[in-house]
Amino acid sequence: MLKCCPLKKRRDEKPTCSAVIVAAGSSQRMGSDKIMMKLGAMPVLARTVLAFENNEYIDEIIIVTRTEKLQEIADMCYRNGLHKVKKVISGGATRMESALAGVSAARHGAKLIAIHDGARPLVSQGLISRTVLAAREYRSVVPAIASTDTLKTVDEKGFISGTVDRATTVRVQTPQVFHGDLIKGALTKAVEKGLTLTDDGSAIEMMGIKTFVVEGDPENIKITTPEDLVTARAIVESRGDQNANRTWI
């Protein structure tokens, strides 16, 4: 069982963090634009952004999306009072390019930068806060949950070639939070090398820098398929949707 990290030392100053929300995917497995599908009272992306809007440690939000979505998303944020959203920008051809565009658009001198999937709308305040607080101390932090399934490796012919030790394997989530200069440098190198990486922490690993793990949240799912949306709606209902009576325009 993963445990929330004990911080080495406490500081009196309140950390501030820029949040980059990456929502530039094609939604091919969903069949339509998942980030604008309704989840309870509001679109998936709006619920994601609102979580960061409401967090005390987040002082600005940058949304990275597809070019054709720029105006629609900017208008949505403006109409609904998401004041921490400072920029809505175009993403790149890959996840690494989109993440780099986002961190490059963060305010000058940002000490901490969080990168989060736009399609993870159920992220909790507690999860955002503990990743930010840990990153102040450890420079590179990701949330993760323990693996419950047995994990196997498979060879090129489709046969099982081995079993992975579940005790040392975790499922990584977002938000992932980093020192600003560190993640900018790591993503720049990853893009220059044309690396295909599935998460931003991998770019840090490629530099030989260790990343600290804090406890994630099983409900912090990424919406990828129609089945995921059904699960997300059930989670929202079970939580008691605090935004159910909010008029979303």
SENUDREN-678900 format. One record per residue: chain; residue number from 1; x negated, y negated, z negated of N, C-alpha, C in turn; residue in three letters. Coordinates in pm, whole numbers. Each point is the difference from the previous one (the first is absolute). Example, Ala and Ser with C-alpha at 12.3 -4.5 7.8 and 13.67 -1.06 7.14 Angstrom:
# residues 2
{site "A", 1, {-1319, 569, -780}, {89, -119, 0}, {-90, -120, 0}, "ALA"} {site "A", 2, {35, -105, 72}, {-82, -119, -6}, {77, -109, -73}, "SER"} 
//
This chain:
# residues 249
{site "A", 1, {-84, 119, 0}, {84, -119, 0}, {-88, -124, 0}, "MET"} {site "A", 2, {28, -91, 96}, {-76, -125, 6}, {49, -94, -109}, "LEU"} {site "A", 3, {-89, -76, -53}, {34, -95, -105}, {-40, -140, 43}, "LYS"} {site "A", 4, {75, -96, -48}, {-34, -140, 26}, {-137, -29, -61}, "CYS"} {site "A", 5, {-83, -70, 76}, {-138, -17, -43}, {-11, -89, -123}, "CYS"} {site "A", 6, {-91, 32, -92}, {-31, -90, -110}, {-100, -104, 50}, "PRO"} {site "A", 7, {34, -126, -5}, {-90, -103, 50}, {-120, -14, -92}, "LEU"} {site "A", 8, {-117, -20, 57}, {-122, -7, -78}, {-1, -119, -95}, "LYS"} {site "A", 9, {54, -110, 46}, {4, -118, -85}, {116, -88, 43}, "LYS"} {site "A", 10, {50, -75, -90}, {114, -85, 29}, {-47, -143, 23}, "ARG"} {site "A", 11, {68, -66, 90}, {-31, -139, 25}, {123, -83, -27}, "ARG"} {site "A", 12, {-20, -119, -46}, {112, -85, -34}, {69, -57, 124}, "ASP"} {site "A", 13, {-78, -24, 107}, {60, -64, 116}, {91, 97, 74}, "GLU"} {site "A", 14, {108, -53, 51}, {97, 78, 75}, {-49, 17, 144}, "LYS"} {site "A", 15, {-12, 123, 49}, {-48, 19, 137}, {107, -42, 101}, "PRO"} {site "A", 16, {-45, -49, 114}, {90, -29, 111}, {-43, 82, 120}, "THR"} {site "A", 17, {96, 35, 83}, {-27, 95, 108}, {81, -38, 123}, "CYS"} {site "A", 18, {-65, 5, 115}, {70, -14, 127}, {50, 137, 43}, "SER"} {site "A", 19, {121, 5, 54}, {57, 128, 43}, {17, 2, 151}, "ALA"} {site "A", 20, {-57, 101, 64}, {17, 20, 143}, {96, 117, 19}, "VAL"} {site "A", 21, {111, -26, 64}, {99, 104, 26}, {-5, 36, 148}, "ILE"} {site "A", 22, {-40, 124, 27}, {-21, 44, 139}, {127, 66, 50}, "VAL"} {site "A", 23, {61, -61, 101}, {126, 50, 57}, {-5, -11, 151}, "ALA"} {site "A", 24, {-109, 53, 57}, {-22, -15, 144}, {11, 132, 75}, "ALA"} {site "A", 25, {52, 104, -66}, {10, 131, 64}, {111, 6, 103}, "GLY"} {site "A", 26, {-1, 109, 76}, {96, 15, 110}, {128, 72, -41}, "SER"} {site "A", 27, {3, 63, -119}, {118, 72, -50}, {43, 114, 92}, "SER"} {site "A", 28, {-95, 63, 68}, {34, 105, 95}, {74, 117, -64}, "GLN"} {site "A", 29, {-45, 40, -119}, {63, 116, -64}, {138, -33, -57}, "ARG"} {site "A", 30, {28, -128, -20}, {130, -40, -51}, {103, -9, 113}, "MET"} {site "A", 31, {-45, -34, 120}, {90, -12, 113}, {53, -141, 20}, "GLY"} {site "A", 32, {-15, -87, -99}, {36, -142, 11}, {-84, -77, -101}, "SER"} {site "A", 33, {18, -131, -4}, {-88, -84, -82}, {32, 17, -148}, "ASP"} {site "A", 34, {-82, 80, -69}, {30, 35, -139}, {-8, -117, -95}, "LYS"} {site "A", 35, {-87, -97, 28}, {-19, -107, -97}, {121, -93, -10}, "ILE"} {site "A", 36, {85, 1, 103}, {118, -85, -3}, {128, 79, -28}, "MET"} {site "A", 37, {-11, 130, -27}, {117, 78, -37}, {44, -38, -141}, "MET"} {site "A", 38, {129, 6, -25}, {53, -37, -130}, {-31, 106, -105}, "LYS"} {site "A", 39, {-47, -46, -113}, {-22, 84, -117}, {72, -70, -115}, "LEU"} {site "A", 40, {120, 47, -29}, {82, -73, -95}, {47, -130, 62}, "GLY"} {site "A", 41, {-21, -110, -71}, {53, -129, 44}, {-88, -71, 102}, "ALA"} {site "A", 42, {-120, 52, 26}, {-93, -76, 84}, {-85, 92, 87}, "MET"} {site "A", 43, {-67, -56, 101}, {-88, 81, 84}, {-117, 57, -80}, "PRO"} {site "A", 44, {-56, 108, 51}, {-114, 67, -65}, {-112, -100, -26}, "VAL"} {site "A", 45, {-41, -75, 101}, {-112, -93, -16}, {31, -108, -103}, "LEU"} {site "A", 46, {123, -50, 0}, {37, -103, -95}, {-14, 51, -143}, "ALA"} {site "A", 47, {39, 123, -24}, {-12, 56, -135}, {-147, 15, -38}, "ARG"} {site "A", 48, {-85, 37, 95}, {-143, 9, -25}, {-58, -136, -37}, "THR"} {site "A", 49, {31, -100, 80}, {-53, -134, -24}, {49, -55, -133}, "VAL"} {site "A", 50, {126, 25, -32}, {57, -52, -124}, {-72, 54, -123}, "LEU"} {site "A", 51, {-45, 125, 8}, {-74, 57, -115}, {-126, -81, -28}, "ALA"} {site "A", 52, {-70, -42, 103}, {-122, -80, -19}, {35, -145, -33}, "PHE"} {site "A", 53, {107, -51, 57}, {48, -134, -33}, {26, -12, -151}, "GLU"} {site "A", 54, {50, 106, -59}, {38, -4, -141}, {-112, 34, -97}, "ASN"} {site "A", 55, {-117, 36, 52}, {-108, 40, -90}, {-83, -120, -45}, "ASN"} {site "A", 56, {-29, -6, -128}, {-68, -115, -58}, {-143, -18, 48}, "GLU"} {site "A", 57, {-64, 106, 48}, {-140, -10, 40}, {-18, -34, 148}, "TYR"} {site "A", 58, {106, 4, 76}, {-9, -27, 144}, {27, -148, 25}, "ILE"} {site "A", 59, {-95, -67, 65}, {19, -143, 25}, {22, -34, 146}, "ASP"} {site "A", 60, {-21, 93, 90}, {35, -22, 141}, {22, 134, 67}, "GLU"} {site "A", 61, {81, -2, 105}, {30, 121, 77}, {-24, -28, 148}, "ILE"} {site "A", 62, {-70, 90, 65}, {-19, -5, 145}, {64, 124, 59}, "ILE"} {site "A", 63, {90, -17, 95}, {65, 113, 66}, {-62, 18, 137}, "ILE"} {site "A", 64, {-41, 122, 30}, {-59, 34, 130}, {100, 88, 74}, "VAL"} {site "A", 65, {42, -44, 118}, {102, 74, 72}, {-25, -5, 150}, "THR"} {site "A", 66, {92, 57, 76}, {-12, -3, 146}, {36, -140, 52}, "ARG"} {site "A", 67, {-59, -37, 110}, {19, -135, 55}, {146, -32, 21}, "THR"} {site "A", 68, {76, 94, 50}, {141, -26, 30}, {86, -16, -125}, "GLU"} {site "A", 69, {-56, 34, -117}, {74, -10, -126}, {-35, -126, -80}, "LYS"} {site "A", 70, {-98, -76, 46}, {-50, -113, -79}, {110, -97, -41}, "LEU"} {site "A", 71, {77, -48, 96}, {101, -102, -30}, {112, 56, -86}, "GLN"} {site "A", 72, {44, 122, 29}, {108, 62, -77}, {-38, 14, -147}, "GLU"} {site "A", 73, {-121, 45, -26}, {-44, 22, -138}, {-27, -133, -71}, "ILE"} {site "A", 74, {-59, -94, 72}, {-23, -132, -59}, {132, -65, -39}, "ALA"} {site "A", 75, {100, 10, 88}, {131, -57, -29}, {65, 69, -120}, "ASP"} {site "A", 76, {-12, 131, -7}, {57, 76, -111}, {-58, -46, -133}, "MET"} {site "A", 77, {-131, -18, -3}, {-65, -42, -124}, {41, -141, -39}, "CYS"} {site "A", 78, {9, -89, 98}, {37, -140, -28}, {143, -10, -49}, "TYR"} {site "A", 79, {92, 68, 70}, {142, -9, -37}, {28, 54, -139}, "ARG"} {site "A", 80, {-80, 98, -42}, {29, 69, -126}, {-93, -41, -114}, "ASN"} {site "A", 81, {-72, -110, 19}, {-75, -59, -110}, {-120, 80, -46}, "GLY"} {site "A", 82, {-67, 68, 91}, {-121, 74, -36}, {-119, -97, 13}, "LEU"} {site "A", 83, {-18, -81, -102}, {-90, -115, 9}, {-147, 37, -3}, "HIS"} {site "A", 84, {-33, 117, -50}, {-140, 39, -3}, {-52, 47, 137}, "LYS"} {site "A", 85, {91, 21, 93}, {-43, 39, 136}, {-57, -123, 67}, "VAL"} {site "A", 86, {-131, -1, 20}, {-68, -115, 58}, {-24, 15, 149}, "LYS"} {site "A", 87, {-14, 124, 46}, {-28, 23, 142}, {67, 129, 46}, "LYS"} {site "A", 88, {48, -2, 123}, {45, 120, 69}, {-80, 7, 129}, "VAL"} {site "A", 89, {-84, 102, 14}, {-95, 4, 112}, {11, 130, 77}, "ILE"} {site "A", 90, {-57, -1, 120}, {0, 119, 86}, {-106, 100, -44}, "SER"} {site "A", 91, {35, 128, 6}, {-95, 105, -31}, {-82, 41, 121}, "GLY"} {site "A", 92, {-85, 100, -20}, {-83, 49, 108}, {49, 133, 55}, "GLY"} {site "A", 93, {-86, 64, 77}, {37, 127, 63}, {-7, 116, -98}, "ALA"} {site "A", 94, {-74, -16, -109}, {-16, 107, -99}, {30, -53, -140}, "THR"} {site "A", 95, {14, 94, -94}, {23, -39, -140}, {-117, -85, -50}, "ARG"} {site "A", 96, {-123, 38, 32}, {-116, -74, -46}, {-1, -143, 56}, "MET"} {site "A", 97, {35, -15, 127}, {3, -133, 60}, {108, -87, -64}, "GLU"} {site "A", 98, {115, 60, -30}, {108, -76, -63}, {-38, -41, -142}, "SER"} {site "A", 99, {-61, 93, -74}, {-42, -32, -136}, {-107, -109, 0}, "ALA"} {site "A", 100, {-94, 8, 94}, {-104, -103, 9}, {60, -135, 34}, "LEU"} {site "A", 101, {97, -4, 90}, {66, -126, 32}, {65, -59, -124}, "ALA"} {site "A", 102, {61, 86, -81}, {67, -46, -120}, {-95, -56, -104}, "GLY"} {site "A", 103, {-107, 74, -30}, {-93, -48, -103}, {-75, -123, 48}, "VAL"} {site "A", 104, {-20, -11, 130}, {-68, -119, 54}, {87, -123, -9}, "SER"} {site "A", 105, {132, 20, -9}, {93, -112, -9}, {27, -43, -145}, "ALA"} {site "A", 106, {-55, 76, -97}, {19, -36, -141}, {-70, -132, -29}, "ALA"} {site "A", 107, {46, -67, -103}, {-56, -130, -33}, {-151, 10, -24}, "ARG"} {site "A", 108, {-69, -107, 31}, {-145, -3, -15}, {-38, 22, -147}, "HIS"} {site "A", 109, {-92, 91, -21}, {-47, 26, -135}, {87, 94, -81}, "GLY"} {site "A", 110, {96, 67, 63}, {86, 93, -73}, {-86, 107, -67}, "ALA"} {site "A", 111, {8, 10, -131}, {-85, 95, -73}, {53, 142, 10}, "LYS"} {site "A", 112, {132, 14, 2}, {61, 132, 11}, {99, 1, 115}, "LEU"} {site "A", 113, {-1, 109, 76}, {95, 16, 110}, {64, 138, -10}, "ILE"} {site "A", 114, {132, 2, -5}, {75, 126, 2}, {48, 27, 142}, "ALA"} {site "A", 115, {-9, 125, 42}, {53, 39, 130}, {108, 105, -24}, "ILE"} {site "A", 116, {117, -24, 56}, {115, 87, -27}, {74, 32, 129}, "HIS"} {site "A", 117, {53, 122, 8}, {81, 41, 114}, {136, -69, -5}, "ASP"} {site "A", 118, {38, -62, 110}, {131, -62, 6}, {113, 100, -19}, "GLY"} {site "A", 119, {-27, 126, 32}, {101, 105, -10}, {0, 71, -134}, "ALA"} {site "A", 120, {-61, -64, -103}, {10, 52, -139}, {78, -103, -83}, "ARG"} {site "A", 121, {132, -2, 16}, {81, -104, -64}, {32, 25, -146}, "PRO"} {site "A", 122, {-35, 117, -54}, {39, 34, -137}, {-113, -18, -99}, "LEU"} {site "A", 123, {-103, -73, 39}, {-113, -25, -89}, {48, -77, -123}, "VAL"} {site "A", 124, {-44, 42, -117}, {46, -61, -125}, {-92, -113, -43}, "SER"} {site "A", 125, {52, -85, -89}, {-81, -108, -57}, {-117, 58, -79}, "GLN"} {site "A", 126, {24, 107, -72}, {-107, 61, -78}, {-114, 49, 86}, "GLY"} {site "A", 127, {32, 60, 115}, {-104, 52, 88}, {-82, -114, 61}, "LEU"} {site "A", 128, {68, -105, 45}, {-73, -115, 55}, {-93, -57, -107}, "ILE"} {site "A", 129, {51, -20, -119}, {-77, -64, -106}, {-121, 82, -40}, "SER"} {site "A", 130, {16, 131, -16}, {-115, 78, -48}, {-109, 16, 106}, "ARG"} {site "A", 131, {37, -4, 127}, {-105, 4, 103}, {-77, -131, 5}, "THR"} {site "A", 132, {72, -112, -14}, {-66, -131, 0}, {-93, -13, -120}, "VAL"} {site "A", 133, {48, 35, -117}, {-80, -12, -122}, {-123, 91, 5}, "LEU"} {site "A", 134, {16, 119, 54}, {-114, 91, 11}, {-101, -50, 102}, "ALA"} {site "A", 135, {48, -58, 110}, {-90, -49, 105}, {-87, -114, -48}, "ALA"} {site "A", 136, {50, -78, -93}, {-81, -107, -58}, {-126, 59, -63}, "ARG"} {site "A", 137, {11, 121, -49}, {-111, 63, -70}, {-82, 92, 91}, "GLU"} {site "A", 138, {68, 73, 89}, {-66, 108, 75}, {-24, -30, 148}, "TYR"} {site "A", 139, {40, -116, 48}, {-25, -46, 137}, {83, 69, 107}, "ARG"} {site "A", 140, {18, 130, -10}, {75, 76, 99}, {88, 101, -73}, "SER"} {site "A", 141, {132, -14, 14}, {93, 81, -78}, {115, 48, 89}, "VAL"} {site "A", 142, {35, 127, -12}, {116, 54, 70}, {88, 75, -100}, "VAL"} {site "A", 143, {132, -3, 19}, {88, 83, -81}, {16, 137, 67}, "PRO"} {site "A", 144, {17, 102, -81}, {16, 134, 55}, {82, 84, -96}, "ALA"} {site "A", 145, {62, 104, 55}, {72, 96, -81}, {-59, 138, 23}, "ILE"} {site "A", 146, {11, 84, -101}, {-57, 134, 7}, {71, 85, 106}, "ALA"} {site "A", 147, {-73, 88, 64}, {58, 93, 96}, {73, 112, -74}, "SER"} {site "A", 148, {121, 28, 42}, {76, 109, -62}, {7, 122, 90}, "THR"} {site "A", 149, {-12, -18, 130}, {-1, 113, 93}, {-139, 60, 9}, "ASP"} {site "A", 150, {-7, 127, 38}, {-128, 62, 30}, {-49, -53, 134}, "THR"} {site "A", 151, {-125, -44, 5}, {-55, -61, 120}, {-97, 96, 68}, "LEU"} {site "A", 152, {13, 13, 131}, {-84, 89, 79}, {-70, -77, 111}, "LYS"} {site "A", 153, {-116, 46, 39}, {-64, -49, 122}, {30, 98, 113}, "THR"} {site "A", 154, {11, -55, 121}, {38, 82, 116}, {-103, -19, 110}, "VAL"} {site "A", 155, {-40, 110, 66}, {-100, -10, 106}, {65, -42, 131}, "ASP"} {site "A", 156, {-85, -16, 105}, {49, -51, 128}, {96, 96, 70}, "GLU"} {site "A", 157, {4, 127, -44}, {91, 97, 60}, {132, 14, -79}, "LYS"} {site "A", 158, {11, -77, -108}, {123, 3, -75}, {3, 97, -115}, "GLY"} {site "A", 159, {-114, 61, -33}, {-7, 94, -111}, {-52, -71, -126}, "PHE"} {site "A", 160, {48, 43, -116}, {-49, -55, -126}, {-146, 37, -19}, "ILE"} {site "A", 161, {-80, -101, -32}, {-144, 23, -16}, {-47, -18, -144}, "SER"} {site "A", 162, {89, -47, -87}, {-41, -17, -139}, {108, -66, -83}, "GLY"} {site "A", 163, {-22, -3, -130}, {92, -62, -94}, {-70, -115, -69}, "THR"} {site "A", 164, {68, -113, -8}, {-54, -119, -65}, {35, 4, -148}, "VAL"} {site "A", 165, {-96, -35, -83}, {23, -3, -145}, {98, -112, -33}, "ASP"} {site "A", 166, {120, 38, -39}, {106, -98, -28}, {-35, -91, -117}, "ARG"} {site "A", 167, {-81, 49, -91}, {-34, -79, -119}, {-81, -124, 33}, "ALA"} {site "A", 168, {-70, 2, 112}, {-83, -114, 38}, {52, -71, 124}, "THR"} {site "A", 169, {126, 24, 35}, {60, -59, 118}, {118, -88, -39}, "THR"} {site "A", 170, {8, -118, 60}, {111, -91, -29}, {60, -52, 130}, "VAL"} {site "A", 171, {121, -51, -10}, {69, -62, 113}, {-5, -152, -20}, "ARG"} {site "A", 172, {-68, -67, 90}, {-27, -143, -15}, {118, -83, 53}, "VAL"} {site "A", 173, {29, -109, -72}, {108, -90, 37}, {-55, -141, 21}, "GLN"} {site "A", 174, {91, -94, 20}, {-31, -142, -5}, {95, -63, -101}, "THR"} {site "A", 175, {-33, -118, -56}, {-105, -93, 42}, {-139, 44, -43}, "PRO"} {site "A", 176, {-95, -24, 90}, {-141, 18, -32}, {-58, -141, -16}, "GLN"} {site "A", 177, {-74, -20, -108}, {-46, -136, -33}, {-152, -3, -7}, "VAL"} {site "A", 178, {-58, -104, 59}, {-145, -10, 14}, {-46, -142, -29}, "PHE"} {site "A", 179, {-127, -13, -34}, {-63, -131, 1}, {1, -50, 145}, "HIS"} {site "A", 180, {34, -127, 17}, {23, -54, 132}, {-115, 17, 97}, "GLY"} {site "A", 181, {-120, -43, -37}, {-114, 9, 90}, {-34, 144, 34}, "ASP"} {site "A", 182, {20, 90, -96}, {-32, 141, 20}, {88, 61, 108}, "LEU"} {site "A", 183, {132, -20, -8}, {89, 64, 97}, {-12, -66, 137}, "ILE"} {site "A", 184, {-27, -130, 3}, {-20, -65, 130}, {-121, 59, 72}, "LYS"} {site "A", 185, {-108, 19, -73}, {-120, 57, 60}, {21, 144, 43}, "GLY"} {site "A", 186, {67, 78, -83}, {21, 142, 30}, {89, 17, 122}, "ALA"} {site "A", 187, {109, -75, 8}, {90, 12, 115}, {-65, -51, 128}, "LEU"} {site "A", 188, {-82, -105, -12}, {-71, -51, 118}, {-91, 108, 57}, "THR"} {site "A", 189, {-73, 69, -86}, {-89, 107, 47}, {80, 115, 59}, "LYS"} {site "A", 190, {112, 35, -61}, {82, 110, 51}, {54, -30, 139}, "ALA"} {site "A", 191, {44, -124, 20}, {52, -39, 131}, {-112, -6, 104}, "VAL"} {site "A", 192, {-115, -54, -38}, {-113, -8, 93}, {-45, 138, 46}, "GLU"} {site "A", 193, {10, 99, -90}, {-39, 137, 33}, {111, 79, 68}, "LYS"} {site "A", 194, {119, -59, 10}, {113, 67, 62}, {50, 119, -79}, "GLY"} {site "A", 195, {-13, -5, -132}, {40, 113, -84}, {152, 10, -10}, "LEU"} {site "A", 196, {50, 120, 0}, {142, 26, -19}, {20, 49, -142}, "THR"} {site "A", 197, {40, -91, -88}, {16, 32, -142}, {147, -17, -37}, "LEU"} {site "A", 198, {47, 85, -91}, {142, -1, -34}, {33, -89, -119}, "THR"} {site "A", 199, {-101, -43, -74}, {27, -94, -108}, {-120, -92, -16}, "ASP"} {site "A", 200, {24, -113, -65}, {-102, -104, -8}, {-113, 37, -94}, "ASP"} {site "A", 201, {30, 79, -102}, {-104, 45, -91}, {-106, 83, 68}, "GLY"} {site "A", 202, {37, 65, 110}, {-98, 80, 75}, {-111, -87, 56}, "SER"} {site "A", 203, {33, -125, 35}, {-102, -91, 52}, {-103, -32, -109}, "ALA"} {site "A", 204, {47, -9, -124}, {-90, -22, -113}, {-89, 122, -21}, "ILE"} {site "A", 205, {59, 118, 9}, {-76, 124, -17}, {-111, 12, 103}, "GLU"} {site "A", 206, {26, -46, 122}, {-100, 7, 108}, {-123, -84, -33}, "MET"} {site "A", 207, {15, -95, -90}, {-113, -84, -42}, {-74, 59, -120}, "MET"} {site "A", 208, {47, 115, -47}, {-65, 64, -113}, {39, -58, -135}, "GLY"} {site "A", 209, {111, -74, -3}, {46, -62, -124}, {112, 83, -59}, "ILE"} {site "A", 210, {-6, 26, -129}, {101, 82, -65}, {128, -80, -25}, "LYS"} {site "A", 211, {111, 70, 13}, {132, -58, -23}, {64, 64, -123}, "THR"} {site "A", 212, {55, -85, -86}, {64, 49, -122}, {146, 34, 26}, "PHE"} {site "A", 213, {51, 101, -69}, {137, 46, 19}, {83, -32, -123}, "VAL"} {site "A", 214, {117, -62, 22}, {97, -19, -107}, {123, 83, 32}, "VAL"} {site "A", 215, {83, 19, -100}, {118, 83, 19}, {100, -65, 95}, "GLU"} {site "A", 216, {42, 76, 100}, {99, -46, 94}, {141, 27, -50}, "GLY"} {site "A", 217, {95, 4, 93}, {140, 18, -35}, {64, 92, 103}, "ASP"} {site "A", 218, {56, 114, -42}, {64, 91, 96}, {112, -64, 81}, "PRO"} {site "A", 219, {62, -105, -55}, {109, -66, 72}, {-50, -103, 102}, "GLU"} {site "A", 220, {-129, -25, 0}, {-58, -98, 91}, {-25, 67, 136}, "ASN"} {site "A", 221, {107, 47, 62}, {-13, 76, 124}, {-15, -92, 120}, "ILE"} {site "A", 222, {-61, 53, 104}, {-11, -72, 127}, {109, 50, 93}, "LYS"} {site "A", 223, {78, -91, 54}, {108, 39, 89}, {-55, 20, 140}, "ILE"} {site "A", 224, {2, 124, 43}, {-54, 37, 130}, {104, 68, 88}, "THR"} {site "A", 225, {87, 80, -62}, {101, 76, 74}, {140, -38, -52}, "THR"} {site "A", 226, {105, 36, 75}, {136, -26, -50}, {27, 64, -135}, "PRO"} {site "A", 227, {-61, 114, -26}, {17, 67, -129}, {-57, -84, -114}, "GLU"} {site "A", 228, {-111, -69, 27}, {-60, -87, -102}, {95, -114, -37}, "ASP"} {site "A", 229, {73, -51, 98}, {93, -110, -26}, {115, 49, -88}, "LEU"} {site "A", 230, {44, 121, 23}, {106, 58, -84}, {-50, 12, -144}, "VAL"} {site "A", 231, {-124, 48, -17}, {-59, 11, -133}, {-14, -136, -66}, "THR"} {site "A", 232, {-44, -98, 77}, {-18, -136, -55}, {133, -58, -46}, "ALA"} {site "A", 233, {105, 22, 76}, {132, -51, -40}, {47, 66, -129}, "ARG"} {site "A", 234, {-31, 128, -16}, {37, 69, -123}, {-77, -56, -120}, "ALA"} {site "A", 235, {-128, -33, 21}, {-80, -57, -108}, {52, -137, -40}, "ILE"} {site "A", 236, {33, -84, 100}, {55, -132, -28}, {129, 13, -81}, "VAL"} {site "A", 237, {86, 93, 39}, {126, 19, -71}, {-23, 48, -144}, "GLU"} {site "A", 238, {-96, 92, -16}, {-27, 53, -134}, {-59, -106, -93}, "SER"} {site "A", 239, {-75, -94, 57}, {-60, -107, -80}, {103, -104, -42}, "ARG"} {site "A", 240, {108, -9, 77}, {94, -109, -21}, {-53, -123, 71}, "GLY"} {site "A", 241, {43, -23, 121}, {-59, -104, 85}, {29, -139, -56}, "ASP"} {site "A", 242, {-105, -65, -49}, {15, -134, -58}, {35, -105, 106}, "GLN"} {site "A", 243, {-22, 36, 127}, {27, -95, 108}, {131, 31, 72}, "ASN"} {site "A", 244, {81, 90, -58}, {123, 43, 67}, {95, -116, 27}, "ALA"} {site "A", 245, {2, -99, -89}, {93, -112, 15}, {-64, -121, 65}, "ASN"} {site "A", 246, {-123, 15, 43}, {-69, -112, 64}, {43, -11, 146}, "ARG"} {site "A", 247, {32, -120, 41}, {35, -23, 140}, {-128, -14, 80}, "THR"} {site "A", 248, {-21, 89, 97}, {-122, -1, 80}, {33, -44, 140}, "TRP"} {site "A", 249, {-66, -105, 47}, {34, -57, 131}, {-120, 5, 93}, "ILE"} 
//
